[in-house]
Amino acid sequence: MVHNNGPAKRMMKDIPEDLMRSRPEAAVAAQFSRRVSHVREGLDACLRTGLIPDDLLQEMKCLKQEQKSLLTEALPRYRRLHLNDPERNLNVTVTPVTGSLEPGKLAEADLTEGERTLCRRLAETEAGDEEPDIPDTRDRHTDGKSGNPDVFDPEQYEETFWLCVRNEQTAFLFGDGGSVLLLERNCGRWQCRREPILTGCLVQNAVMESNHSCLVENLDGGVERISYSRMETAEQLAAVSLYEALDE
């Protein structure tokens, strides 16, 4: 929220027009930074009086709301920049869900209704009959692979990726050698984390559960959940070190 007659409006006039046209996100960040500095100056002045004016309180409230909006808008860019960062720990976990997909065993298992529904889908479908629906990670503005680590290149792996489960934001790709690749859709483009997030993970079937997890049927007929720590909220990004967030 920008008040027409408030300090935010006045500070926007100080931002060069060429910056507003060429890098609007940088202009917004500069404007936000100036408003934060203005509020700090106001708060310093309040230390002498012990009173905070209503307009300063309103500006602080607006800045808090806008900070959350800016962080939310920055989430896809952060994920895109750091998906192939070797120092980024995705905290991938594999946890058991149920030991069997048999109807009787499912009825007895302690599952949520959502888990039960997905387990039934695993039991009723058979994977491998069709070509995997792998998201296209190629950049239309470049010549295909061109050494881009974000592009899925099957020739880089000594196995065949035969199964892919996906939604609009995330995909898990399974190889016949046990590797699992992660793909994310950020800033309008799919990208692949080149290093497998798991190895030695042989499955019979899989089904998507959420933007950060899927359920898989292992070779023993049991069900496990594969999940990772996807950056999804403004609060998560706010907790990231500024130096890490800016590191490209």
NUPAZA-990608 format. One record per residue (C-alpha): residue number from 0; residue in three letters; x, y, z. Coordinates in nm, 4 decimals. Layout:
N
TILUM   rogu   drenza          x          y          z
TILUM    NUM      Ala          X          Y          Z
...
# end
This chain:
248
TILUM   rogu   drenza          x          y          z
TILUM      0      Met     0.0000     0.0000     0.0000
TILUM      1      Val     0.1399     0.3422    -0.0996
TILUM      2      His    -0.0245     0.6534     0.0374
TILUM      3      Asn    -0.0628     0.9271    -0.2272
TILUM      4      Asn     0.0424     1.2012     0.0121
TILUM      5      Gly     0.2677     0.9998     0.2434
TILUM      6      Pro     0.6459     0.9632     0.2666
TILUM      7      Ala     0.6434     0.6665     0.0269
TILUM      8      Lys     0.5004     0.8821    -0.2525
TILUM      9      Arg     0.7574     1.1564    -0.1918
TILUM     10      Met     1.0465     0.9092    -0.1886
TILUM     11      Met     0.9413     0.7534    -0.5193
TILUM     12      Lys     1.0176     1.0875    -0.6848
TILUM     13      Asp     1.3840     1.0522    -0.5816
TILUM     14      Ile     1.4320     0.7265    -0.7719
TILUM     15      Pro     1.5842     0.7755    -1.1198
TILUM     16      Glu     1.3374     0.7138    -1.4025
TILUM     17      Asp     1.5862     0.4971    -1.5933
TILUM     18      Leu     1.6064     0.2613    -1.2930
TILUM     19      Met     1.2270     0.2461    -1.2742
TILUM     20      Arg     1.2114     0.1473    -1.6420
TILUM     21      Ser     1.5065    -0.0925    -1.6645
TILUM     22      Arg     1.4919    -0.2638    -1.3240
TILUM     23      Pro     1.1551    -0.2043    -1.1582
TILUM     24      Glu     1.2237    -0.4654    -0.8895
TILUM     25      Ala     1.5421    -0.2798    -0.7907
TILUM     26      Ala     1.3482     0.0466    -0.7825
TILUM     27      Val     1.0876    -0.1050    -0.5522
TILUM     28      Ala     1.3614    -0.2388    -0.3241
TILUM     29      Ala     1.5305     0.1020    -0.3160
TILUM     30      Gln     1.2036     0.2725    -0.2326
TILUM     31      Phe     1.1299     0.0206     0.0426
TILUM     32      Ser     1.4786     0.0686     0.1902
TILUM     33      Arg     1.4333     0.4455     0.1994
TILUM     34      Arg     1.0985     0.4121     0.3721
TILUM     35      Val     1.2545     0.1829     0.6350
TILUM     36      Ser     1.5263     0.4437     0.6939
TILUM     37      His     1.2606     0.7138     0.7256
TILUM     38      Val     1.0735     0.5086     0.9858
TILUM     39      Arg     1.3944     0.4491     1.1813
TILUM     40      Glu     1.4612     0.8218     1.1911
TILUM     41      Gly     1.1090     0.8784     1.3147
TILUM     42      Leu     1.1465     0.6161     1.5858
TILUM     43      Asp     1.4747     0.7722     1.6974
TILUM     44      Ala     1.2916     1.1042     1.7342
TILUM     45      Cys     1.0202     0.9306     1.9368
TILUM     46      Leu     1.2775     0.8285     2.1966
TILUM     47      Arg     1.2894     1.1926     2.3045
TILUM     48      Thr     0.9130     1.2361     2.3331
TILUM     49      Gly     0.8044     0.8863     2.4302
TILUM     50      Leu     0.5155     0.9086     2.1803
TILUM     51      Ile     0.4737     0.7489     1.8354
TILUM     52      Pro     0.2555     0.9527     1.5956
TILUM     53      Asp    -0.0375     0.7734     1.4301
TILUM     54      Asp     0.1019     0.8306     1.0798
TILUM     55      Leu     0.4298     0.6652     1.1791
TILUM     56      Leu     0.2424     0.3668     1.3232
TILUM     57      Gln     0.0458     0.3389     0.9988
TILUM     58      Glu     0.3641     0.3531     0.7936
TILUM     59      Met     0.5177     0.0757     1.0063
TILUM     60      Lys     0.2072    -0.1384     0.9519
TILUM     61      Cys     0.2221    -0.0802     0.5754
TILUM     62      Leu     0.5926    -0.1662     0.5630
TILUM     63      Lys     0.5317    -0.4931     0.7439
TILUM     64      Gln     0.2613    -0.5898     0.4944
TILUM     65      Glu     0.4757    -0.4870     0.1976
TILUM     66      Gln     0.7763    -0.6782     0.3307
TILUM     67      Lys     0.5706    -0.9970     0.3284
TILUM     68      Ser     0.4513    -0.9232    -0.0262
TILUM     69      Leu     0.8060    -0.8556    -0.1485
TILUM     70      Leu     0.9367    -1.1762     0.0090
TILUM     71      Thr     0.6498    -1.3778    -0.1407
TILUM     72      Glu     0.7286    -1.2378    -0.4860
TILUM     73      Ala     1.0980    -1.3181    -0.4351
TILUM     74      Leu     1.0393    -1.6855    -0.3495
TILUM     75      Pro     1.0477    -1.8219    -0.7095
TILUM     76      Arg     1.3655    -1.6274    -0.7861
TILUM     77      Tyr     1.5364    -1.7549    -0.4711
TILUM     78      Arg     1.4384    -2.1143    -0.5552
TILUM     79      Arg     1.5608    -2.0733    -0.9140
TILUM     80      Leu     1.8989    -1.9320    -0.8071
TILUM     81      His     1.9633    -2.1937    -0.5411
TILUM     82      Leu     1.8170    -2.5189    -0.6757
TILUM     83      Asn     2.1578    -2.6246    -0.8111
TILUM     84      Asp     2.3594    -2.4700    -0.5303
TILUM     85      Pro     2.5721    -2.7608    -0.3989
TILUM     86      Glu     2.5733    -2.6021    -0.0543
TILUM     87      Arg     2.1971    -2.5933    -0.0297
TILUM     88      Asn     2.0711    -2.8757     0.1899
TILUM     89      Leu     1.7296    -2.9914     0.0698
TILUM     90      Asn     1.6807    -3.2036     0.3829
TILUM     91      Val     1.5412    -3.4929     0.1805
TILUM     92      Thr     1.3684    -3.7534     0.3973
TILUM     93      Val     1.2207    -4.0969     0.3283
TILUM     94      Thr     0.9658    -4.2066     0.5864
TILUM     95      Pro     0.7406    -4.5146     0.5973
TILUM     96      Val     0.3669    -4.4634     0.5475
TILUM     97      Thr     0.2277    -4.8170     0.5469
TILUM     98      Gly     0.3716    -5.1650     0.5056
TILUM     99      Ser     0.1219    -5.2953     0.2498
TILUM    100      Leu    -0.1202    -5.1821    -0.0198
TILUM    101      Glu    -0.3555    -5.4751     0.0360
TILUM    102      Pro    -0.7121    -5.3433     0.0961
TILUM    103      Gly    -0.7415    -5.5168     0.4318
TILUM    104      Lys    -0.4082    -5.3851     0.5537
TILUM    105      Leu    -0.4910    -5.0331     0.4324
TILUM    106      Ala    -0.8177    -5.0381     0.6262
TILUM    107      Glu    -0.6287    -5.1236     0.9438
TILUM    108      Ala    -0.3436    -4.8764     0.8921
TILUM    109      Asp    -0.3300    -4.5479     1.0826
TILUM    110      Leu    -0.3544    -4.3115     0.7841
TILUM    111      Thr    -0.5092    -3.9755     0.7105
TILUM    112      Glu    -0.7868    -3.9726     0.4541
TILUM    113      Gly    -0.5518    -3.8070     0.2040
TILUM    114      Glu    -0.2858    -4.0732     0.2562
TILUM    115      Arg    -0.5455    -4.3480     0.2242
TILUM    116      Thr    -0.6702    -4.2030    -0.1055
TILUM    117      Leu    -0.3192    -4.1827    -0.2501
TILUM    118      Cys    -0.2388    -4.5373    -0.1362
TILUM    119      Arg    -0.5507    -4.6642    -0.3141
TILUM    120      Arg    -0.4361    -4.4835    -0.6272
TILUM    121      Leu    -0.0975    -4.6552    -0.6017
TILUM    122      Ala    -0.2691    -4.9922    -0.5660
TILUM    123      Glu    -0.5051    -4.9338    -0.8590
TILUM    124      Thr    -0.2492    -4.8082    -1.1118
TILUM    125      Glu     0.0534    -4.9628    -1.2756
TILUM    126      Ala     0.3516    -4.7500    -1.3692
TILUM    127      Gly     0.5715    -4.7863    -1.6740
TILUM    128      Asp     0.3061    -4.8433    -1.9398
TILUM    129      Glu     0.3557    -4.4978    -2.0927
TILUM    130      Glu     0.6451    -4.2633    -2.1606
TILUM    131      Pro     0.7180    -4.0473    -1.8550
TILUM    132      Asp     0.5737    -3.6971    -1.8728
TILUM    133      Ile     0.8992    -3.5138    -1.8025
TILUM    134      Pro     0.8755    -3.1310    -1.7871
TILUM    135      Asp     1.0622    -2.9459    -2.0604
TILUM    136      Thr     1.3556    -2.7675    -1.8962
TILUM    137      Arg     1.5049    -2.6231    -2.2151
TILUM    138      Asp     1.5380    -2.2468    -2.2391
TILUM    139      Arg     1.3756    -2.1193    -2.5569
TILUM    140      His     1.6253    -1.8331    -2.5687
TILUM    141      Thr     1.9292    -2.0629    -2.5788
TILUM    142      Asp     2.0349    -2.3525    -2.7989
TILUM    143      Gly     1.9020    -2.6433    -2.5940
TILUM    144      Lys     2.1368    -2.7761    -2.3288
TILUM    145      Ser     2.4357    -2.5399    -2.3711
TILUM    146      Gly     2.5900    -2.6610    -2.0449
TILUM    147      Asn     2.3088    -2.5119    -1.8389
TILUM    148      Pro     2.2880    -2.7073    -1.5102
TILUM    149      Asp     1.9148    -2.6367    -1.4927
TILUM    150      Val     1.8443    -2.8440    -1.8055
TILUM    151      Phe     1.7602    -3.2116    -1.7715
TILUM    152      Asp     1.9994    -3.4018    -1.9988
TILUM    153      Pro     1.9392    -3.7801    -1.9895
TILUM    154      Glu     2.2809    -3.8379    -2.1475
TILUM    155      Gln     2.4440    -3.7227    -1.8229
TILUM    156      Tyr     2.3196    -4.0303    -1.6379
TILUM    157      Glu     2.4006    -4.3997    -1.6656
TILUM    158      Glu     2.0401    -4.5069    -1.6251
TILUM    159      Thr     1.6998    -4.4572    -1.7825
TILUM    160      Phe     1.4457    -4.2366    -1.6135
TILUM    161      Trp     1.1224    -4.4280    -1.6563
TILUM    162      Leu     0.8771    -4.2647    -1.4153
TILUM    163      Cys     0.7832    -3.9043    -1.3470
TILUM    164      Val     0.5204    -3.7724    -1.1066
TILUM    165      Arg     0.4452    -3.4013    -1.1092
TILUM    166      Asn     0.2051    -3.1192    -1.0411
TILUM    167      Glu     0.2205    -2.7576    -1.1592
TILUM    168      Gln     0.5197    -2.6701    -0.9398
TILUM    169      Thr     0.7308    -2.9782    -0.8688
TILUM    170      Ala     0.8267    -3.3094    -1.0293
TILUM    171      Phe     1.0085    -3.6211    -0.9081
TILUM    172      Leu     1.1883    -3.8277    -1.1715
TILUM    173      Phe     1.2813    -4.1912    -1.1017
TILUM    174      Gly     1.5603    -4.3865    -1.2712
TILUM    175      Asp     1.5896    -4.7629    -1.3132
TILUM    176      Gly     1.9243    -4.7440    -1.1317
TILUM    177      Gly     1.7689    -4.5969    -0.8185
TILUM    178      Ser     1.8369    -4.2255    -0.8692
TILUM    179      Val     1.5682    -3.9666    -0.7975
TILUM    180      Leu     1.5874    -3.6230    -0.9599
TILUM    181      Leu     1.4009    -3.3124    -0.8490
TILUM    182      Leu     1.2523    -3.0576    -1.0885
TILUM    183      Glu     1.0904    -2.7265    -0.9936
TILUM    184      Arg     0.8987    -2.4660    -1.1905
TILUM    185      Asn     1.0255    -2.1210    -1.0950
TILUM    186      Cys     0.9821    -1.7849    -1.2682
TILUM    187      Gly     0.7794    -1.9503    -1.5430
TILUM    188      Arg     1.0443    -2.2135    -1.6282
TILUM    189      Trp     1.1106    -2.5713    -1.5255
TILUM    190      Gln     1.4588    -2.6484    -1.3989
TILUM    191      Cys     1.6305    -2.9673    -1.2852
TILUM    192      Arg     1.8603    -3.0196    -0.9900
TILUM    193      Arg     2.1370    -3.2048    -1.1679
TILUM    194      Glu     2.2605    -3.4100    -0.8718
TILUM    195      Pro     2.0129    -3.6792    -0.7611
TILUM    196      Ile     1.8374    -3.6028    -0.4358
TILUM    197      Leu     1.8361    -3.9783    -0.3629
TILUM    198      Thr     2.0228    -4.2850    -0.4847
TILUM    199      Gly     1.9449    -4.6520    -0.4359
TILUM    200      Cys     1.5730    -4.5739    -0.4364
TILUM    201      Leu     1.4070    -4.8460    -0.6446
TILUM    202      Val     1.0296    -4.8105    -0.6727
TILUM    203      Gln     0.7375    -4.9783    -0.8453
TILUM    204      Asn     0.5096    -4.6760    -0.8599
TILUM    205      Ala     0.4718    -4.3214    -0.7305
TILUM    206      Val     0.2056    -4.0558    -0.6881
TILUM    207      Met     0.2374    -3.6831    -0.6179
TILUM    208      Glu     0.1265    -3.5687    -0.2734
TILUM    209      Ser     0.2201    -3.1981    -0.2496
TILUM    210      Asn     0.4643    -2.9386    -0.3830
TILUM    211      His     0.7327    -3.0928    -0.1631
TILUM    212      Ser     0.6450    -3.4628    -0.1368
TILUM    213      Cys     0.5333    -3.7792    -0.3140
TILUM    214      Leu     0.4378    -4.1301    -0.2057
TILUM    215      Val     0.6179    -4.4278    -0.3594
TILUM    216      Glu     0.5547    -4.8009    -0.3611
TILUM    217      Asn     0.8823    -4.9755    -0.2846
TILUM    218      Leu     0.9904    -5.3170    -0.4122
TILUM    219      Asp     0.8479    -5.4842    -0.0999
TILUM    220      Gly     0.4996    -5.3469    -0.1672
TILUM    221      Gly     0.5121    -5.0946     0.1151
TILUM    222      Val     0.4579    -4.7194     0.0838
TILUM    223      Glu     0.7087    -4.4473     0.1727
TILUM    224      Arg     0.7027    -4.0700     0.1571
TILUM    225      Ile     0.9816    -3.8778    -0.0136
TILUM    226      Ser     0.9877    -3.5121     0.0908
TILUM    227      Tyr     1.2248    -3.2162     0.0880
TILUM    228      Ser     1.2430    -2.8693     0.2421
TILUM    229      Arg     1.0995    -2.6579    -0.0381
TILUM    230      Met     1.1121    -2.2830     0.0241
TILUM    231      Glu     0.7417    -2.1904     0.0152
TILUM    232      Thr     0.6647    -1.9067     0.2567
TILUM    233      Ala     0.7740    -1.5485     0.3154
TILUM    234      Glu     0.8588    -1.6412     0.6734
TILUM    235      Gln     1.1024    -1.9087     0.5527
TILUM    236      Leu     1.2773    -1.6642     0.3208
TILUM    237      Ala     1.2912    -1.3965     0.5905
TILUM    238      Ala     1.4911    -1.6393     0.8054
TILUM    239      Val     1.7561    -1.6863     0.5344
TILUM    240      Ser     2.0842    -1.5005     0.5720
TILUM    241      Leu     2.0945    -1.1911     0.3514
TILUM    242      Tyr     2.4319    -1.3002     0.2113
TILUM    243      Glu     2.2927    -1.6394     0.1181
TILUM    244      Ala     1.9878    -1.4867    -0.0472
TILUM    245      Leu     2.2024    -1.2519    -0.2588
TILUM    246      Asp     2.4625    -1.5119    -0.3530
TILUM    247      Glu     2.4230    -1.6018    -0.7208
# end
